[in-house]
Amino acid sequence: MATIRKRGDYQWQAIVKRKGYPLQSKTFDYRKDAEEWSRDIERDMDRGIYMPRQEAERTTIHDLIERYRTDILPAKRANWIAGALTALDGGFGKYSLVALTPKMIASYRDAQLRDVSASTVRQRLGLLSRMIDLAGKEWGIPLAANPCAMVSKPVSDDARDRRLEPGELDRLLAECSPHLSALVRLAIETAARLGELLALKWADVDLARRVMILRGIERDDGQKQKTKNGDALRAVPLSSAAVAVFDDLHSLPVSITGRVFWWWARSDSFNKTWTRACDRSGIADLRFHDLRHEATSRLFERGVFDSMEVASITGHKTLAMLKRYTHLKAEDLARKLG
């Protein structure tokens, strides 16, 4: 049974001793709080689910965020993560890990939905959940349960189905520099992501075999980052049009780093170039990632690949994700019906 004793004139200390567990103690301003805390500790010990709480009580969400920034963020490619961490810090940073409740998270979700999209809120809540899981699994700061798991995420309704309209590709290429033109044409032929193409090196392009190897981006510390889906690499077959792109690139200056598209350091440095080309060509609401949708859909429209073969080319892990990135034109399907 727990021991409750007075400390000084105004505080109460609860002490729990149980065989097989380290001694647990905590000081409170009121005796009833000390009694309630000790009962909770003993109840968890009786059920065999007790986890030490001191570290989680001392650790704030801000502490988790700062450790994530230092240990995890440098290996990530997604640009949205840094902003999401700042937003989460503003919402929860001052609270300790044990103070975080599903009600607080649900209130944050509802408030955020008034300012940002549902997909952005989903990203932020998912990131918070991953940090809490990481704290328990690898950082020695466990919780009995992740409060994020008890909060429903908003339904995202902003999935894009943008495909190139007739003539748009020609208009875009007419306004592109030789470097950008090659990047666009290769994206259309391979369905590769922008980050994958910007990280591509000549050493991973085998024109004789008509294959290119997509790897993760090399970090500043020299370590290798895996591909977006966690694979060490992905081999992508090259069409004759893709081979022609590489042939054209051989006539352009080559970087000593060995990168094929060395004109842009990362995807964020590429965005202004892309926006100017779209503006000059009079094309609205076209993102570079839409070319991945276009390329994936074209692979299906060729009629020579099944779903698993297309997934092998594009790197989609599940057929559900592959379907999301595939937008077949209804008129083309109608012609197949006869």
C-alpha positions in Angstrom: 0.0 0.0 0.0 1.2 3.5 -0.8 2.7 5.8 1.8 1.4 9.4 2.0 3.5 11.7 4.1 3.6 15.4 4.7 6.5 17.4 3.3 6.9 20.8 5.0 3.9 22.8 5.8 2.1 22.7 2.4 3.0 19.6 0.4 2.3 15.9 0.4 4.5 13.1 -0.9 3.2 9.8 -2.3 5.5 6.8 -2.2 4.8 3.5 -3.9 6.9 0.4 -3.1 6.2 -2.8 -4.9 8.4 -5.9 -5.4 9.7 -6.1 -9.0 9.3 -2.3 -9.6 11.5 0.6 -8.8 10.3 2.9 -6.0 8.0 5.6 -7.3 7.4 8.9 -5.5 5.9 12.3 -6.3 5.1 15.4 -4.4 1.7 17.2 -4.6 0.1 20.4 -3.1 -3.0 18.4 -1.9 -3.2 15.1 -0.2 -6.1 13.9 -2.4 -4.0 14.4 -5.5 -1.2 12.3 -3.9 -3.7 9.5 -3.0 -5.2 9.5 -6.5 -1.8 9.3 -8.1 -0.6 6.5 -5.9 -3.9 4.5 -6.6 -3.3 4.9 -10.3 0.3 3.6 -10.0 -0.8 0.6 -7.9 -3.7 -0.2 -10.2 -1.4 -0.3 -13.3 1.1 -2.5 -11.4 -1.7 -4.9 -10.4 -2.7 -5.2 -14.1 0.9 -5.5 -15.2 0.8 -2.5 -17.5 2.7 0.0 -15.4 5.3 2.2 -17.1 7.5 4.7 -15.3 6.1 8.2 -15.9 8.8 10.4 -14.6 10.6 10.9 -17.9 7.3 11.5 -19.7 6.3 14.0 -17.0 9.5 15.9 -17.4 9.4 15.8 -21.3 7.4 18.5 -23.1 6.2 18.2 -26.7 8.6 21.0 -27.4 11.4 18.7 -26.2 10.2 16.0 -28.6 10.0 18.4 -31.5 13.5 19.7 -30.9 14.9 16.2 -30.7 13.1 15.3 -34.0 14.6 18.4 -35.6 18.1 17.3 -34.6 17.9 13.5 -35.1 15.3 12.9 -37.7 14.6 15.9 -39.9 18.0 16.1 -41.6 17.3 12.7 -43.2 13.9 13.8 -44.5 13.2 15.2 -48.0 9.6 16.6 -47.5 9.6 20.4 -47.3 6.4 20.5 -45.3 7.8 18.8 -42.1 9.7 21.8 -40.8 6.6 24.0 -41.0 4.5 21.3 -39.4 6.9 21.0 -36.5 6.6 24.7 -35.9 2.8 24.5 -36.0 2.7 21.6 -33.5 5.1 23.5 -31.2 2.8 26.4 -31.2 -0.2 24.2 -30.3 1.3 21.7 -27.8 4.9 22.7 -27.1 4.4 23.8 -23.5 2.6 20.6 -22.4 4.3 17.6 -21.0 3.9 14.3 -22.8 1.6 12.9 -20.1 -0.6 16.0 -20.2 -1.5 15.5 -23.8 -5.1 14.2 -24.1 -7.3 13.1 -27.0 -9.6 16.1 -26.2 -6.7 18.6 -26.6 -5.7 17.0 -29.9 -9.3 17.0 -31.2 -9.7 20.7 -30.3 -6.4 21.5 -32.1 -7.7 19.6 -35.1 -10.9 21.5 -35.3 -9.2 24.9 -34.8 -6.6 24.1 -37.5 -9.3 23.1 -40.0 -10.5 26.7 -40.0 -7.2 27.9 -41.3 -5.6 25.1 -43.4 -6.7 22.2 -45.5 -7.8 18.8 -44.2 -4.7 17.1 -45.8 -2.4 19.6 -43.9 -4.1 18.8 -40.6 -3.8 15.0 -41.3 -0.1 15.5 -42.0 0.5 17.4 -38.7 -1.5 14.9 -36.6 0.3 12.0 -38.2 3.7 13.7 -37.5 2.7 14.2 -33.8 1.7 10.6 -33.5 5.0 9.4 -35.1 7.0 11.5 -32.7 5.1 10.0 -29.7 5.7 6.5 -31.0 9.3 7.3 -31.6 9.7 8.6 -28.0 8.4 5.3 -26.6 10.2 2.9 -28.9 13.6 4.5 -29.3 14.0 7.5 -26.9 13.1 5.8 -23.7 10.0 8.0 -23.0 7.1 5.5 -23.1 3.4 6.2 -22.7 0.7 3.6 -21.9 -1.2 4.7 -25.0 -0.7 7.2 -27.9 -3.5 9.8 -27.5 -3.4 10.5 -31.2 -4.7 7.0 -31.9 -8.0 8.0 -30.2 -8.6 11.0 -32.4 -10.2 10.7 -35.8 -8.3 12.4 -38.6 -10.2 14.8 -41.0 -11.1 13.3 -44.4 -8.9 14.8 -47.1 -10.9 15.8 -50.2 -8.1 17.6 -52.1 -6.8 14.7 -54.1 -5.7 15.9 -57.6 -6.7 14.5 -60.9 -4.9 17.0 -63.1 -3.7 15.7 -66.4 -2.2 17.5 -69.3 -4.7 19.0 -71.8 -4.1 18.7 -75.5 -1.2 21.0 -76.6 -0.1 21.8 -73.0 3.0 19.7 -73.1 4.2 21.3 -76.4 3.5 24.8 -75.0 5.3 24.0 -71.8 8.4 22.6 -73.5 8.5 25.6 -75.8 9.1 27.8 -72.8 11.6 25.5 -71.0 15.3 25.8 -71.0 17.2 22.7 -72.3 17.7 21.6 -68.7 14.1 22.0 -67.7 12.9 20.5 -71.0 14.9 17.3 -70.4 13.6 17.1 -66.8 10.0 17.4 -67.9 10.4 14.9 -70.8 12.0 12.3 -68.5 9.3 12.7 -65.8 6.7 12.0 -68.5 8.5 8.9 -69.6 9.5 7.4 -66.2 6.8 8.6 -63.7 9.7 9.4 -61.4 9.3 12.0 -58.6 11.1 15.3 -58.7 13.3 14.5 -55.8 14.3 11.2 -57.4 15.2 12.9 -60.6 17.2 15.7 -59.0 19.2 13.1 -57.1 19.9 10.9 -60.2 23.6 10.4 -61.0 25.1 9.4 -64.4 26.7 6.4 -62.7 23.1 5.0 -62.2 22.1 5.5 -65.9 22.8 2.4 -68.1 21.7 3.3 -71.6 22.9 0.0 -73.0 20.5 -1.9 -70.8 18.0 1.0 -70.9 17.7 1.1 -67.1 18.2 3.9 -64.5 18.6 3.3 -60.8 16.8 5.7 -58.5 18.4 6.0 -55.0 17.9 8.2 -52.0 19.4 11.7 -51.8 22.9 11.9 -50.4 22.8 13.9 -47.2 25.3 16.6 -46.1 27.0 14.1 -43.7 27.6 11.7 -46.6 25.1 9.1 -45.5 22.6 7.8 -48.0 18.9 8.5 -47.6 16.5 5.8 -48.7 13.9 6.4 -51.4 10.5 7.8 -50.4 9.0 4.4 -49.9 11.9 3.2 -47.8 13.7 1.1 -50.5 17.4 1.3 -51.0 16.9 1.7 -54.7 14.5 1.2 -57.6 15.3 0.2 -61.1 13.3 2.0 -63.8 13.1 0.9 -67.4 13.8 3.5 -70.0 11.7 4.0 -73.2 13.3 5.0 -76.4 12.1 8.5 -75.7 13.7 8.5 -72.3 17.0 7.3 -73.9 16.8 10.2 -76.3 16.5 12.6 -73.4 19.8 11.3 -72.0 21.4 11.6 -75.4 20.4 15.3 -75.5 21.8 15.8 -72.0 25.2 14.6 -73.1 25.5 17.8 -75.1 25.1 20.0 -72.0 27.7 20.8 -69.4 28.3 18.1 -66.8 28.8 18.6 -63.1 31.8 17.2 -61.2 29.3 15.9 -58.6 28.0 13.4 -61.2 24.4 14.5 -60.8 22.4 14.5 -64.0 20.2 17.5 -63.2 22.7 19.5 -61.2 21.3 22.9 -62.0 18.9 22.6 -59.0 20.2 21.6 -55.5 16.8 20.4 -54.2 13.1 20.5 -55.1 12.6 23.8 -53.2 15.2 25.6 -55.4 13.4 24.2 -58.5 10.0 25.7 -57.7 10.6 29.2 -59.1 11.9 27.8 -62.4 8.8 25.7 -62.7 6.4 28.5 -61.9 8.0 30.9 -64.4 7.8 28.3 -67.2 4.1 27.6 -66.5 3.4 31.3 -66.5 5.1 32.0 -69.8 3.3 29.1 -71.4 -0.1 30.2 -70.1 -0.7 27.0 -68.2 -2.6 27.3 -64.9 -2.7 25.0 -61.9 -0.1 22.5 -63.0 2.3 21.1 -60.5 5.4 19.2 -61.4 4.1 16.2 -59.4 1.1 16.2 -61.8 3.5 14.8 -64.4 3.7 11.7 -62.3 0.0 11.3 -62.6 0.2 11.9 -66.3 3.0 9.4 -66.8 1.4 6.7 -64.7 -1.9 7.0 -66.6 0.0 6.9 -69.9 1.6 3.6 -68.8 -1.8 2.1 -68.4 -3.1 3.6 -71.6 -0.4 1.9 -73.6 -2.2 -1.4 -72.8 1.0 -3.4 -72.5 1.5 -3.4 -68.7 -0.5 -4.9 -65.9 -1.0 -3.2 -62.6 2.0 -4.9 -60.9 4.3 -4.0 -63.8 3.2 -0.4 -63.6 3.7 -0.4 -59.8 7.2 -1.8 -60.3 8.0 1.1 -62.6 6.5 3.9 -60.6 7.4 2.6 -57.1 3.9 2.6 -55.7 3.7 0.2 -52.7 0.0 -0.6 -52.9 -2.5 -0.8 -55.7 -4.7 1.6 -53.7 -2.0 4.3 -54.0 -1.4 3.4 -57.6 -5.1 3.9 -58.4 -5.0 7.3 -56.7 -2.2 8.4 -59.0 -3.9 7.0 -62.1 -6.4 9.0 -64.0 -7.5 7.3 -67.3 -9.4 9.4 -69.8 -13.0 8.3 -70.0 -13.1 8.9 -73.8 -10.1 6.5 -74.3 -11.8 3.8 -72.2 -15.0 4.3 -74.2 -13.2 3.6 -77.5 -12.0 0.3 -76.0 -15.6 -0.7 -75.3 -16.4 -0.5 -79.0 
